[in-house]
């Protein structure tokens, strides 16, 4: 990996470096004073301030303020870039065609510019347990379906076991949710069937069975359909994002 670093470059020099680096699909990191305009599905203006701007090798752009973990402005991968010095400002235009949207970044001063041909082939593993998935559903019930309302979790059903999440849908039906962090197999379908049958002996209202997991095996899916159970795909990443957002929200509430 090679890294080139430029401290307090002149805007003309920074323009040449940035133009060449983006054409070679290098990652570029800029610490500078900038203004940002966005035009697309909406419109926004971010007035002048010191920020961290990252141009990644895949053509994505992130604009970070000095606080907060999320970018205040961004563009997804495969942007088309135009770089020029205009009226004493370094202007970077990052455009997409589908959907049509444009990010204009104007730099009045660049404190530091870094370029690199970083290489990263490492796999990313999400350590999300079934308990974490259940917690994410309790925080955001719409992960199961819109209008789902949890009533309890780990509800014991005598010798049948414990229901991961018991709730009701918008029509007032009871909903038994069985969660698996890996692919749903036939055993999970039989497990859900035991829970539903046990509840049918105790209540007189309609009961739905829902299997929630990243994916389901074909044999298990056919078995579930024959039992009139539903499968709702839920990725570990989505659960991770819900838990992370909830943790951040609680931290912000504490800081306030």
C-alpha positions in Angstrom: 0.0 0.0 0.0 1.3 3.5 -0.9 0.3 6.7 0.9 1.0 10.2 -0.2 0.4 13.1 2.1 0.2 16.8 1.4 0.0 19.5 4.1 -1.6 22.8 3.3 -1.5 22.4 -0.5 -2.4 25.3 -2.7 -5.9 24.9 -4.3 -4.4 24.6 -7.8 -2.0 21.9 -6.7 -4.7 20.1 -4.7 -7.0 20.2 -7.8 -4.3 18.4 -9.9 -3.7 15.8 -7.2 -7.4 15.2 -6.6 -8.2 14.9 -10.4 -5.4 12.4 -11.0 -6.2 10.4 -7.9 -9.9 10.1 -8.7 -9.1 9.0 -12.3 -6.9 6.2 -10.8 -9.7 5.2 -8.4 -7.5 5.9 -5.3 -8.9 6.8 -2.0 -8.6 10.5 -1.1 -9.0 12.0 2.4 -9.3 15.8 2.8 -9.3 17.9 5.9 -10.5 21.3 4.8 -12.9 24.2 5.1 -15.8 23.5 2.7 -19.4 24.2 1.7 -21.7 21.5 0.3 -24.8 21.8 -1.9 -26.9 18.7 -2.8 -29.4 18.5 -5.7 -31.5 15.4 -6.3 -34.4 13.7 -4.6 -34.4 16.7 -2.3 -32.0 19.6 -1.9 -29.8 20.9 0.9 -27.1 23.4 1.7 -24.3 23.0 4.3 -22.6 26.3 4.9 -18.9 26.8 5.5 -17.1 24.8 8.1 -14.1 22.6 8.8 -14.8 19.0 7.8 -13.4 15.6 6.8 -14.2 14.6 3.2 -13.5 11.0 2.0 -13.6 10.0 -1.7 -13.5 6.2 -1.9 -12.1 4.0 -4.6 -15.6 2.8 -5.6 -16.7 6.4 -6.3 -18.6 7.0 -3.1 -18.3 10.3 -1.1 -18.7 11.0 2.6 -18.7 14.4 4.2 -18.2 14.3 8.0 -18.5 17.1 10.6 -16.2 17.1 13.7 -18.9 15.4 15.7 -21.3 12.4 15.1 -20.5 9.1 13.4 -22.8 9.5 10.4 -21.9 11.7 7.4 -23.9 14.9 7.0 -23.7 14.5 3.2 -22.8 11.5 1.0 -23.1 10.0 -2.4 -23.2 6.2 -3.1 -20.7 4.4 -5.3 -20.1 5.0 -9.0 -20.1 8.8 -9.0 -18.7 10.8 -11.9 -16.3 13.4 -10.7 -15.4 16.9 -12.1 -12.7 18.9 -10.4 -11.8 22.5 -11.0 -10.7 25.7 -9.4 -13.4 28.3 -9.8 -13.4 31.9 -8.4 -10.7 31.1 -5.8 -12.5 27.9 -4.6 -11.7 24.2 -5.3 -14.9 22.7 -6.6 -15.6 19.0 -6.7 -18.8 17.8 -8.5 -19.9 14.2 -7.7 -22.8 13.2 -10.0 -25.0 10.1 -10.4 -27.4 9.4 -13.2 -29.8 6.8 -11.7 -31.2 8.5 -9.8 -30.1 11.8 -11.0 -28.4 13.6 -8.1 -25.4 15.9 -7.6 -23.1 16.8 -4.7 -21.2 20.1 -5.1 -18.3 20.5 -2.6 -16.5 23.8 -2.5 -13.1 24.1 -0.6 -11.8 27.5 0.5 -8.9 25.9 2.3 -7.3 22.5 2.4 -5.3 21.7 5.6 -4.3 18.2 4.6 -4.8 15.9 1.6 -4.0 12.2 1.6 -4.2 9.7 -1.2 -3.8 5.9 -1.0 -4.3 2.7 -3.0 -5.5 0.8 0.1 -6.3 -2.9 -0.4 -8.7 -4.7 1.8 -9.8 -8.3 1.1 -10.8 -9.2 4.7 -14.2 -10.8 5.3 -16.6 -9.0 7.6 -18.4 -11.2 10.2 -21.4 -9.9 12.2 -21.6 -11.4 15.6 -25.3 -11.1 16.0 -27.0 -13.8 18.2 -30.6 -15.0 18.1 -31.0 -13.0 21.4 -29.8 -9.9 19.5 -32.2 -10.5 16.7 -35.1 -10.8 19.2 -34.0 -7.6 20.8 -33.9 -5.8 17.4 -37.5 -7.0 16.7 -38.7 -5.8 20.1 -37.1 -2.4 19.4 -38.4 -2.2 15.8 -41.4 -4.6 15.4 -41.8 -3.6 11.7 -38.9 -5.9 11.0 -41.4 -8.7 11.2 -44.2 -6.7 9.4 -45.9 -3.4 9.5 -48.4 -3.1 12.4 -46.9 -6.0 14.3 -47.1 -5.4 18.1 -45.0 -7.6 20.5 -46.9 -8.8 23.6 -44.1 -10.9 25.3 -40.9 -12.7 24.7 -39.6 -16.1 25.8 -43.2 -17.0 26.8 -43.3 -20.5 28.3 -45.7 -23.0 26.9 -45.4 -25.8 29.5 -43.5 -28.7 27.9 -43.7 -27.3 24.4 -40.9 -24.7 25.1 -40.5 -21.0 25.0 -41.8 -18.7 22.2 -39.2 -16.2 21.0 -41.7 -13.4 20.5 -45.5 -13.5 20.9 -47.5 -10.6 19.5 -50.5 -9.6 17.4 -51.0 -8.2 14.0 -53.1 -5.3 12.8 -56.1 -7.6 12.5 -55.9 -8.8 16.1 -54.5 -12.2 15.3 -52.0 -13.8 17.7 -48.6 -14.1 16.0 -46.0 -16.6 17.1 -42.5 -15.7 15.9 -39.7 -18.2 15.8 -36.2 -16.7 15.2 -33.1 -18.3 13.8 -29.8 -16.6 13.1 -28.9 -19.2 10.3 -30.9 -20.8 7.6 -34.3 -22.1 8.7 -34.5 -25.9 8.5 -37.3 -28.4 9.0 -36.7 -28.6 12.7 -37.5 -25.0 13.2 -40.8 -25.5 11.3 -41.7 -28.4 13.6 -40.7 -26.3 16.6 -43.0 -23.5 15.5 -45.8 -26.0 14.9 -45.6 -27.2 18.5 -45.9 -23.7 19.8 -48.9 -22.9 17.7 -50.7 -26.1 18.6 -50.0 -25.5 22.3 -51.5 -22.0 22.0 -54.5 -23.3 20.1 -55.5 -25.3 23.2 -55.4 -22.1 25.3 -56.9 -19.4 23.2 -59.8 -19.1 20.8 -58.5 -16.4 18.5 -56.7 -17.0 15.1 -53.0 -17.7 15.4 -50.3 -17.1 12.8 -46.9 -18.6 12.7 -44.0 -16.7 11.4 -40.4 -17.9 10.8 -37.8 -15.1 10.9 -34.2 -15.8 9.7 -31.7 -14.6 7.0 -32.9 -17.4 4.7 -34.8 -20.6 4.6 -34.0 -24.0 3.1 -36.2 -25.2 0.2 -37.5 -28.3 2.1 -38.3 -26.2 5.1 -40.1 -23.6 3.0 -42.3 -26.3 1.4 -43.0 -27.7 4.9 -43.9 -24.2 6.3 -46.3 -23.5 3.4 -48.1 -26.8 4.1 -48.6 -25.6 7.7 -49.6 -22.2 6.5 -46.6 -20.6 8.2 -44.9 -17.6 6.8 -41.3 -16.8 6.3 -39.9 -13.3 6.8 -36.3 -12.8 5.7 -34.3 -10.7 8.2 -30.6 -10.1 7.7 -28.1 -10.0 10.6 -26.8 -6.6 9.2 -30.3 -5.1 9.5 -30.5 -6.3 13.2 -27.1 -4.9 13.8 -28.1 -1.5 12.4 -31.2 -1.4 14.6 -29.3 -2.2 17.7 -26.5 0.3 16.9 -29.0 3.1 16.2 -30.9 2.3 19.5 -27.6 2.4 21.4 -26.6 5.7 19.9 -30.1 7.2 20.6 -29.9 6.2 24.2 -26.4 7.6 24.5 -27.5 10.9 23.0 -30.5 11.0 25.4 -28.1 10.4 28.3 -25.7 13.1 27.1 -28.5 15.6 26.8 
